[in-house]
Amino acid sequence: MTTTADLRTALADVVAIPVTPFHGCGTVDRSTYRALIRRLLDGGITVVTPNGNTGEFYALTQAERHTAVEDAVAEAGSDALVLAGVGHDAATAVEDARQAQEAGAGLIMVHQPVHPHVSLDGWVEYHREIAASVPGLGVVPYLRSPRVRGEQLARLGELCPNVVAVKFSVPNPVHFAAVARDAGFDRFVWIAGLAELHAPGYWAAGASGFTSGLANVAPGISLAMLAALREGDYAGAMKVWERVRAFEELRAADESADNVTVVKEALAQLGLCRRDIRPPSSPLPPSGREAVANALAGWGHG
């Protein structure tokens, strides 16, 4: 049985967000999905998040989300921890959370509510309702709103012992440092949710893990940054930062319009999956494909 302590230890790592590959007809390519997860695991990744934003969560049907969790659990086996993304309205998130539990996932990540009118009390209640529905699963809120502060996280932690970590994705390390300490720094595992470019800054403020879409392409590079950060070798971490900067800046451009598209393009150039992507994302133009190729130059297969 996986304990809360086990979950906390496991999350202090590179948390990879696998892409969801599609067939030419538009359906999910489940065999390639499992192959991409296997590649992550063989590359040293030990936590995967099916149905994360890099997996095009909001473009998937509920049935597709369920099979993504099932396939991730089946492929991961005992080699990795599965952190399944859930979200949308509370009832749908509860249904998906229970399905993830039945499928064998160890934790759920709750996407930031997309409702246009979110009160702070409502934010706490939304997460409380979902966490309470799966008391045997670890729960990780995905925090993207600067309005949610330490007070709300502390209250959620008091209400729900199974909330074990926070994926923090507000691009402000000073804000992160304050929120983490106001929430009760040692109460949660703090995961830097903005990938490799932000990982060193957030690590200095107390994060002990970070998420990665780049790991789909080059897991060894992500793990090299993790190793440097764990050793307190910030100069070494910044050398990795310099290697990935061009690639990650392509993903972040234009309010992250091509965040997933760039990763899929890189995988397509490596012959690992099709570049197809669902609206509201769109394929890269030829100039974008060339920029991805230039960013990949010298990486090898990571």
C-alpha positions as CSV (number, residue, x, y, z in Angstrom):
1,M,0.0,0.0,0.0
2,T,1.3,3.5,-0.9
3,T,1.4,5.7,2.1
4,T,1.1,9.5,2.2
5,A,4.8,9.7,3.0
6,D,5.5,7.6,-0.1
7,L,3.4,9.9,-2.2
8,R,5.2,13.0,-0.8
9,T,8.6,11.5,-1.6
10,A,7.6,10.5,-5.1
11,L,6.3,13.9,-6.0
12,A,9.6,15.6,-5.2
13,D,10.8,14.8,-8.7
14,V,10.3,15.5,-12.4
15,V,6.6,15.2,-12.9
16,A,6.2,14.5,-16.6
17,I,3.0,15.4,-18.5
18,P,2.7,13.0,-21.5
19,V,1.2,14.2,-24.8
20,T,-1.9,12.5,-26.2
21,P,-1.1,11.3,-29.8
22,F,-3.7,11.0,-32.4
23,H,-4.3,8.9,-35.5
24,G,-4.7,10.6,-38.8
25,C,-8.4,10.2,-38.5
26,G,-8.4,12.2,-35.2
27,T,-8.9,9.4,-32.7
28,V,-6.5,8.8,-29.8
29,D,-3.6,6.5,-30.8
30,R,-3.5,4.4,-27.6
31,S,-0.6,2.1,-28.6
32,T,1.6,5.1,-29.4
33,Y,0.5,6.7,-26.1
34,R,1.7,3.7,-24.2
35,A,4.9,3.7,-26.2
36,L,5.6,7.3,-25.3
37,I,4.9,6.6,-21.6
38,R,7.2,3.6,-21.8
39,R,9.9,5.8,-23.3
40,L,9.5,8.3,-20.4
41,L,9.8,5.4,-17.8
42,D,12.8,3.9,-19.6
43,G,14.4,7.4,-19.6
44,G,14.2,7.5,-15.8
45,I,10.9,9.3,-15.2
46,T,8.9,8.0,-12.1
47,V,5.8,10.3,-12.1
48,V,3.5,10.7,-15.1
49,T,0.3,12.8,-15.4
50,P,-2.2,11.6,-17.9
51,N,-4.8,14.3,-18.7
52,G,-2.5,17.2,-18.0
53,N,-2.5,20.3,-20.1
54,T,0.3,19.0,-22.3
55,G,-2.0,16.0,-22.8
56,E,-4.7,18.4,-24.2
57,F,-7.0,17.7,-21.2
58,Y,-9.7,20.2,-22.3
59,A,-9.8,18.7,-25.9
60,L,-10.5,15.2,-24.7
61,T,-13.8,13.5,-24.1
62,Q,-14.5,11.9,-20.8
63,A,-14.1,8.4,-22.4
64,E,-10.8,9.4,-23.8
65,R,-9.7,10.8,-20.4
66,H,-10.6,7.5,-18.8
67,T,-8.7,5.4,-21.2
68,A,-5.7,7.6,-20.9
69,V,-5.6,6.9,-17.1
70,E,-6.1,3.2,-17.7
71,D,-3.4,3.0,-20.3
72,A,-1.0,5.1,-18.2
73,V,-1.6,2.8,-15.2
74,A,-1.2,-0.3,-17.3
75,E,2.1,0.9,-18.8
76,A,3.5,2.3,-15.6
77,G,2.8,-0.8,-13.5
78,S,5.2,-0.6,-10.5
79,D,7.7,1.5,-12.4
80,A,6.0,4.9,-11.8
81,L,3.4,6.8,-10.0
82,V,0.3,7.9,-12.0
83,L,-1.0,11.4,-11.1
84,A,-4.3,11.6,-13.1
85,G,-5.7,15.0,-14.2
86,V,-9.3,15.8,-13.4
87,G,-11.4,18.9,-13.7
88,H,-14.3,20.6,-15.3
89,D,-17.4,20.9,-13.1
90,A,-17.2,19.3,-9.6
91,A,-19.5,16.4,-10.5
92,T,-17.4,15.5,-13.6
93,A,-14.2,15.8,-11.6
94,V,-15.5,13.5,-8.9
95,E,-16.5,11.0,-11.5
96,D,-13.1,11.1,-13.1
97,A,-11.4,11.0,-9.7
98,R,-13.3,7.8,-8.8
99,Q,-12.5,6.3,-12.2
100,A,-8.8,7.1,-11.7
101,Q,-8.9,5.4,-8.3
102,E,-10.6,2.3,-9.7
103,A,-8.0,2.2,-12.5
104,G,-5.2,2.2,-10.0
105,A,-3.8,5.7,-10.1
106,G,-2.0,6.9,-7.0
107,L,-3.1,10.5,-7.0
108,I,-5.2,13.0,-8.8
109,M,-4.3,16.5,-10.0
110,V,-7.2,18.9,-9.9
111,H,-7.0,21.5,-12.8
112,Q,-7.6,25.1,-12.0
113,P,-11.4,25.7,-12.1
114,V,-12.4,27.3,-15.5
115,H,-15.6,28.8,-14.2
116,P,-15.6,32.6,-15.0
117,H,-16.7,33.5,-11.4
118,V,-14.5,31.8,-8.8
119,S,-14.7,33.0,-5.2
120,L,-12.0,32.0,-2.7
121,D,-14.4,30.1,-0.5
122,G,-15.8,28.4,-3.7
123,W,-12.2,27.4,-4.7
124,V,-11.8,25.7,-1.4
125,E,-15.2,24.0,-1.6
126,Y,-14.6,22.8,-5.1
127,H,-11.4,21.1,-4.1
128,R,-12.8,19.8,-0.8
129,E,-15.7,18.1,-2.6
130,I,-13.3,16.4,-5.1
131,A,-10.8,15.3,-2.4
132,A,-13.5,14.0,-0.1
133,S,-14.8,11.8,-2.9
134,V,-11.5,9.8,-3.0
135,P,-10.1,9.8,0.5
136,G,-7.8,7.0,-0.4
137,L,-6.0,9.0,-3.2
138,G,-3.5,11.7,-2.9
139,V,-4.7,15.1,-4.2
140,V,-2.7,17.8,-5.9
141,P,-4.4,21.2,-6.6
142,Y,-3.1,22.8,-9.8
143,L,-2.8,26.5,-8.7
144,R,-2.7,29.0,-11.5
145,S,-4.6,31.9,-9.9
146,P,-2.7,34.6,-7.9
147,R,-5.9,35.3,-6.0
148,V,-5.6,32.0,-4.1
149,R,-3.3,32.5,-1.2
150,G,-1.8,30.6,1.7
151,E,-5.0,31.0,3.8
152,Q,-7.1,29.0,1.3
153,L,-4.5,26.3,1.0
154,A,-4.1,26.0,4.7
155,R,-7.9,25.6,5.1
156,L,-8.0,23.0,2.4
157,G,-5.2,21.1,4.0
158,E,-7.1,21.1,7.3
159,L,-10.3,19.9,5.7
160,C,-8.6,17.2,3.5
161,P,-5.7,15.3,4.8
162,N,-5.2,13.6,1.4
163,V,-4.2,16.9,-0.2
164,V,-0.5,16.2,-0.2
165,A,1.0,18.7,-2.7
166,V,0.4,21.8,-4.7
167,K,1.4,22.3,-8.3
168,F,2.2,26.0,-8.2
169,S,1.9,27.7,-11.6
170,V,1.7,31.4,-10.9
171,P,4.8,33.0,-12.6
172,N,6.1,34.9,-9.6
173,P,8.6,33.2,-7.3
174,V,8.3,35.8,-4.6
175,H,4.5,35.3,-4.5
176,F,5.2,31.5,-4.4
177,A,7.6,31.9,-1.4
178,A,5.0,33.9,0.5
179,V,2.0,31.6,-0.3
180,A,4.0,28.4,0.5
181,R,5.0,29.8,3.9
182,D,1.6,31.2,4.7
183,A,0.0,27.9,3.8
184,G,2.3,25.9,6.1
185,F,5.5,25.2,4.2
186,D,6.0,21.6,5.5
187,R,2.3,20.7,5.1
188,F,2.6,20.2,1.3
189,V,5.1,19.1,-1.3
190,W,5.6,22.2,-3.5
191,I,5.9,21.4,-7.3
192,A,7.0,24.1,-9.6
193,G,4.3,23.9,-12.3
194,L,5.9,26.0,-15.0
195,A,8.6,23.6,-16.2
196,E,12.3,23.9,-16.6
197,L,12.7,27.6,-17.2
198,H,11.1,28.4,-13.9
199,A,12.4,25.5,-11.9
200,P,15.7,27.0,-10.6
201,G,13.9,30.1,-9.2
202,Y,11.1,28.2,-7.6
203,W,13.6,25.6,-6.2
204,A,15.5,28.4,-4.5
205,A,12.2,29.5,-2.8
206,G,11.3,25.9,-1.6
207,A,10.0,23.8,-4.5
208,S,11.2,20.2,-4.4
209,G,9.9,19.0,-7.8
210,F,8.9,20.4,-11.2
211,T,6.6,19.5,-14.0
212,S,7.8,18.9,-17.5
213,G,6.4,18.6,-21.0
214,L,9.9,18.7,-22.4
215,A,10.5,15.3,-20.8
216,N,8.4,13.8,-23.6
217,V,11.2,14.7,-25.9
218,A,14.3,14.5,-23.8
219,P,13.7,13.0,-20.3
220,G,17.5,12.9,-19.6
221,I,17.7,16.7,-19.9
222,S,14.9,17.2,-17.4
223,L,16.5,14.7,-15.0
224,A,19.9,16.5,-15.4
225,M,18.3,19.7,-14.2
226,L,16.7,17.9,-11.2
227,A,20.0,16.3,-10.2
228,A,21.8,19.7,-10.3
229,L,19.0,21.3,-8.2
230,R,19.1,18.5,-5.7
231,E,22.9,19.0,-5.3
232,G,22.5,22.8,-4.9
233,D,24.5,23.2,-8.1
234,Y,22.6,26.2,-9.5
235,A,25.4,26.9,-12.0
236,G,24.9,23.4,-13.4
237,A,21.1,23.8,-13.4
238,M,21.5,27.0,-15.4
239,K,23.6,25.2,-18.0
240,V,20.7,22.9,-18.5
241,W,18.4,26.0,-18.6
242,E,20.5,27.4,-21.4
243,R,20.2,24.2,-23.4
244,V,16.4,24.2,-23.2
245,R,15.7,27.9,-23.3
246,A,15.0,28.2,-27.0
247,F,12.6,25.2,-27.0
248,E,10.7,26.4,-23.9
249,E,10.5,29.9,-25.2
250,L,8.8,28.6,-28.3
251,R,6.3,26.9,-26.1
252,A,5.7,30.0,-24.0
253,A,5.3,32.5,-26.8
254,D,2.0,34.2,-27.5
255,E,0.5,33.2,-24.1
256,S,1.6,29.6,-24.7
257,A,-0.5,29.2,-27.8
258,D,1.9,26.5,-29.1
259,N,2.8,24.9,-25.8
260,V,1.6,21.4,-26.8
261,T,2.2,21.9,-30.5
262,V,5.9,22.4,-30.1
263,V,6.3,19.2,-28.1
264,K,4.3,17.2,-30.6
265,E,6.3,18.7,-33.5
266,A,9.5,17.7,-31.8
267,L,8.2,14.2,-31.3
268,A,7.1,14.0,-34.9
269,Q,10.6,15.1,-36.0
270,L,12.0,12.2,-33.9
271,G,9.6,9.8,-35.6
272,L,7.8,9.1,-32.3
273,C,4.2,10.3,-33.0
274,R,2.2,12.3,-35.4
275,R,2.1,16.1,-35.1
276,D,-1.7,16.3,-35.1
277,I,-3.3,18.5,-32.5
278,R,-6.9,19.4,-31.7
279,P,-8.4,22.8,-31.7
280,P,-8.2,25.3,-30.2
281,S,-4.5,24.6,-30.7
282,S,-3.2,24.5,-34.2
283,P,-0.2,23.0,-36.1
284,L,3.0,25.0,-36.5
285,P,3.8,26.7,-39.8
286,P,7.0,25.8,-41.7
287,S,8.9,28.5,-39.9
288,G,7.9,27.1,-36.5
289,R,8.9,23.6,-37.5
290,E,12.3,24.9,-38.5
291,A,12.6,26.7,-35.1
292,V,11.8,23.4,-33.3
293,A,14.4,21.6,-35.4
294,N,17.0,24.2,-34.5
295,A,16.1,24.0,-30.8
296,L,16.5,20.2,-30.9
297,A,19.9,20.3,-32.6
298,G,22.5,18.8,-30.4
299,W,20.1,17.3,-27.9
300,G,20.2,13.7,-29.2
301,H,17.2,11.8,-27.9
302,G,17.6,13.0,-24.3
